[in-house]
Amino acid sequence: MKTIILAAGYATRLYPLTENFPKPLLEVGGKTILDWLIEDIHTSGLVEEYVVVSNHKLYGHFDSWAGSHDLPITVVDDGTSTNDTRLGAVKDIQYAIEHRGIRDDALVIAGDNVLDFSLVPFIRFGLDNDCSCVMCYEENDPARQRRTAIITVDAANAITSYEEKPKEPKGSLAVPPFYFYKAEDILRIPEALEAGCGCDAPGSFAAWLSGKTNMKAYRMPGSRYDIGNLESYERIRTTYKGVKENAEN
């Protein structure tokens, strides 16, 4: 299987820190965010290639970072140079698939997430259930519900509804940017885009796909830390190493 890591954003809320440097390569707990993610995923022994999708402006940083690793990492340049001309996450996934000729099951994740849990059980959940899957967590703040993707599930964890940024949420299960796609499903992105699927939010494709095939949801077993501004970045830098150590003990 492959892992596609979305890292073509411009992190404008973190300017000037990320004006000329990519958010996924920021240091947290002694490593870059991407190092934490890839080193964890690699323990599964299941991933043959990590495809990092960068924008053109920051490609050089990712290329240098990848060159310092003895792992099967490929960085692709989506050709955009500004936040206003970005392709959007779904088109970036499509770009990675076409550029690398991907025909495999794929884990798709955002590259700027700081986690205190492993993604490996999620991968195994997708493989064991033999279907495309999303992760989910309980979100009880109505304002936050309206700013994210919300799903409902049945007793077998099958997705029964999926909406991006719903005005009237049907449930309280929010979807973070972690997706497991079967090979035959992820290749339907062109069909989804032609049908009017949104391309900016990565979950737009998952929402479309959930109406076409059976999908399941995996409950997030820990916390995801959002680096939304300089203050939150400094706070996470200070605390993450200890959080990670506690999660591994």
C-alpha positions as CSV (number, residue, x, y, z in Angstrom):
1,M,0.0,0.0,0.0
2,K,0.9,3.7,-0.3
3,T,0.7,6.7,2.0
4,I,-0.2,10.0,0.5
5,I,0.7,13.0,2.7
6,L,-1.0,16.3,2.0
7,A,1.5,19.1,2.5
8,A,0.8,21.6,-0.2
9,G,-1.0,24.1,2.0
10,Y,0.4,27.6,2.9
11,A,-0.4,27.7,6.6
12,T,-1.2,31.4,6.4
13,R,-2.3,31.6,10.0
14,L,1.2,30.9,11.1
15,Y,2.9,33.7,9.2
16,P,5.6,34.8,9.4
17,L,6.9,31.5,10.7
18,T,5.6,29.5,7.7
19,E,5.7,32.2,5.1
20,N,8.8,30.6,3.5
21,F,8.9,27.3,5.4
22,P,6.4,24.4,5.5
23,K,4.3,23.7,8.5
24,P,4.8,19.9,8.3
25,L,8.5,20.4,8.8
26,L,8.2,22.4,11.9
27,E,10.0,20.9,14.9
28,V,8.0,19.3,17.7
29,G,9.5,17.2,20.4
30,G,12.9,17.0,18.7
31,K,11.6,15.9,15.3
32,T,9.6,17.4,12.4
33,I,5.9,16.7,12.4
34,L,6.4,14.6,9.3
35,D,9.1,12.5,11.0
36,W,6.7,11.7,13.8
37,L,4.0,10.6,11.3
38,I,6.1,8.6,8.9
39,E,8.2,6.8,11.6
40,D,5.0,5.7,13.3
41,I,3.3,4.5,10.0
42,H,6.5,2.7,9.0
43,T,6.3,0.4,12.0
44,S,3.4,-1.3,10.3
45,G,5.7,-2.8,7.7
46,L,2.8,-2.3,5.2
47,V,3.7,0.9,3.3
48,E,5.9,0.7,0.2
49,E,6.1,4.4,-0.6
50,Y,5.3,7.7,1.1
51,V,4.2,10.3,-1.4
52,V,4.4,13.9,0.0
53,V,2.5,16.4,-2.0
54,S,4.1,19.9,-1.8
55,N,3.4,23.2,-3.5
56,H,6.0,24.6,-5.8
57,K,7.0,27.5,-3.4
58,L,8.1,25.2,-0.6
59,Y,9.1,22.1,-2.6
60,G,12.8,22.6,-2.0
61,H,12.4,22.3,1.7
62,F,10.6,19.0,1.4
63,D,13.0,17.7,-1.2
64,S,16.0,18.4,1.1
65,W,14.2,16.8,4.0
66,A,13.4,13.6,2.0
67,G,16.9,13.3,0.8
68,S,18.2,13.0,4.4
69,H,16.0,9.9,5.0
70,D,16.7,6.3,4.2
71,L,13.0,5.6,3.6
72,P,10.9,5.3,0.4
73,I,9.8,8.9,0.3
74,T,8.8,10.7,-2.9
75,V,8.0,14.4,-3.0
76,V,5.8,15.7,-5.8
77,D,5.3,19.4,-6.7
78,D,1.7,20.3,-7.5
79,G,2.9,23.4,-9.3
80,T,1.2,26.1,-7.3
81,S,3.0,29.0,-5.7
82,T,0.3,31.0,-3.8
83,N,-2.5,30.2,-1.4
84,D,-5.0,31.7,-3.9
85,T,-3.9,29.4,-6.7
86,R,-3.7,26.1,-4.6
87,L,-5.3,23.1,-6.1
88,G,-7.1,21.9,-3.0
89,A,-6.6,18.7,-1.1
90,V,-8.7,16.4,-3.3
91,K,-7.0,17.5,-6.5
92,D,-3.7,17.1,-4.7
93,I,-4.6,13.5,-4.0
94,Q,-5.5,13.0,-7.6
95,Y,-2.2,14.6,-8.7
96,A,-0.2,12.2,-6.5
97,I,-2.1,9.2,-7.9
98,E,-1.5,10.3,-11.5
99,H,2.1,11.4,-11.0
100,R,3.1,8.2,-9.2
101,G,0.8,5.8,-11.1
102,I,-0.8,4.6,-7.8
103,R,-3.0,1.6,-8.1
104,D,-2.8,0.4,-4.5
105,D,-4.7,0.8,-1.3
106,A,-3.7,4.1,0.3
107,L,-3.6,5.9,3.6
108,V,-4.2,9.6,3.0
109,I,-3.4,12.0,5.8
110,A,-2.7,15.7,6.3
111,G,0.9,16.3,7.0
112,D,0.5,18.9,9.7
113,N,-1.1,16.9,12.4
114,V,0.5,16.3,15.8
115,L,-0.8,13.1,17.4
116,D,-0.4,11.3,20.7
117,F,-1.5,7.9,19.2
118,S,-0.4,5.6,16.4
119,L,-2.0,5.4,13.0
120,V,-1.1,1.8,12.6
121,P,-4.3,0.3,14.2
122,F,-6.4,2.5,11.8
123,I,-4.5,1.0,8.8
124,R,-5.2,-2.5,10.1
125,F,-8.9,-1.6,10.7
126,G,-9.2,-0.7,7.1
127,L,-7.4,-3.9,5.9
128,D,-9.4,-6.1,8.3
129,N,-12.7,-4.7,7.2
130,D,-11.7,-4.7,3.5
131,C,-13.3,-1.3,2.9
132,S,-12.5,2.4,2.7
133,C,-12.6,4.0,6.2
134,V,-12.4,7.3,8.0
135,M,-11.4,8.1,11.5
136,C,-13.8,9.9,13.8
137,Y,-14.1,11.4,17.3
138,E,-16.8,12.9,19.5
139,E,-17.2,16.6,19.0
140,N,-19.9,18.2,21.2
141,D,-19.3,21.8,20.4
142,P,-22.0,22.9,17.9
143,A,-19.8,25.7,16.5
144,R,-17.0,23.3,15.9
145,Q,-19.4,20.7,14.3
146,R,-20.4,23.3,11.7
147,R,-16.7,23.9,10.8
148,T,-15.8,20.2,10.2
149,A,-17.1,17.0,8.7
150,I,-19.8,15.2,10.6
151,I,-20.8,11.5,10.2
152,T,-23.3,9.2,11.7
153,V,-22.8,5.4,12.0
154,D,-24.7,2.3,12.7
155,A,-24.0,-0.4,15.3
156,A,-21.4,-2.0,13.0
157,N,-19.6,1.3,12.5
158,A,-20.8,1.6,8.9
159,I,-21.2,5.3,7.8
160,T,-24.9,6.2,7.4
161,S,-24.4,9.9,6.6
162,Y,-21.5,12.2,5.9
163,E,-21.6,16.0,5.6
164,E,-18.8,18.6,5.3
165,K,-19.4,21.7,7.4
166,P,-23.1,21.0,7.9
167,K,-25.4,23.8,8.9
168,E,-27.5,21.4,10.9
169,P,-25.3,18.5,12.0
170,K,-27.1,15.2,12.2
171,G,-24.6,13.8,14.8
172,S,-21.5,14.6,16.8
173,L,-18.9,12.4,15.2
174,A,-16.3,14.6,13.6
175,V,-13.8,13.4,11.0
176,P,-10.1,14.4,11.2
177,P,-8.0,14.3,8.0
178,F,-7.1,10.6,8.1
179,Y,-8.5,8.3,5.5
180,F,-7.9,4.7,4.3
181,Y,-9.0,4.1,0.7
182,K,-9.2,0.8,-1.1
183,A,-7.5,1.0,-4.5
184,E,-10.7,0.7,-6.5
185,D,-12.2,3.6,-4.4
186,I,-9.4,6.1,-4.5
187,L,-9.3,5.8,-8.3
188,R,-12.8,7.3,-8.4
189,I,-11.7,10.8,-7.7
190,P,-12.0,12.0,-11.3
191,E,-15.6,10.7,-11.3
192,A,-16.3,12.5,-8.0
193,L,-14.9,15.8,-9.3
194,E,-16.9,15.5,-12.5
195,A,-20.0,15.0,-10.3
196,G,-19.3,18.2,-8.5
197,C,-17.4,17.0,-5.5
198,G,-15.6,19.9,-3.7
199,C,-11.8,19.9,-4.0
200,D,-10.6,22.1,-1.1
201,A,-11.4,20.0,2.0
202,P,-9.8,16.5,1.9
203,G,-13.0,15.0,3.4
204,S,-15.1,16.1,0.4
205,F,-14.1,13.0,-1.6
206,A,-14.8,10.7,1.4
207,A,-18.2,12.3,1.8
208,W,-19.0,11.7,-1.9
209,L,-17.6,8.2,-1.8
210,S,-19.7,7.3,1.3
211,G,-22.8,7.6,-0.8
212,K,-21.5,5.2,-3.5
213,T,-20.0,2.4,-1.4
214,N,-19.9,0.9,2.0
215,M,-17.5,2.7,4.4
216,K,-16.7,2.3,8.0
217,A,-15.5,4.6,10.8
218,Y,-12.7,4.0,13.3
219,R,-12.8,5.8,16.7
220,M,-9.8,8.0,17.2
221,P,-7.9,6.5,20.2
222,G,-6.2,9.7,21.4
223,S,-5.8,13.4,20.7
224,R,-4.9,15.4,17.7
225,Y,-3.2,18.7,18.4
226,D,-4.0,21.7,16.1
227,I,-1.2,24.2,15.5
228,G,-3.3,27.1,14.5
229,N,-1.1,30.0,15.5
230,L,2.3,30.8,17.0
231,E,1.1,30.6,20.5
232,S,-0.4,27.1,20.0
233,Y,2.8,26.0,18.3
234,E,5.0,27.0,21.2
235,R,2.6,25.3,23.6
236,I,2.7,22.1,21.7
237,R,6.5,22.2,21.3
238,T,6.8,22.4,25.1
239,T,4.4,19.6,25.9
240,Y,4.4,17.1,23.0
241,K,7.6,15.2,23.9
242,G,6.1,14.3,27.3
243,V,2.8,13.4,25.7
244,K,4.4,11.2,23.2
245,E,6.5,9.4,25.8
246,N,3.4,8.8,28.0
247,A,1.5,7.3,25.0
248,E,4.4,4.9,24.2
249,N,4.8,3.7,27.9
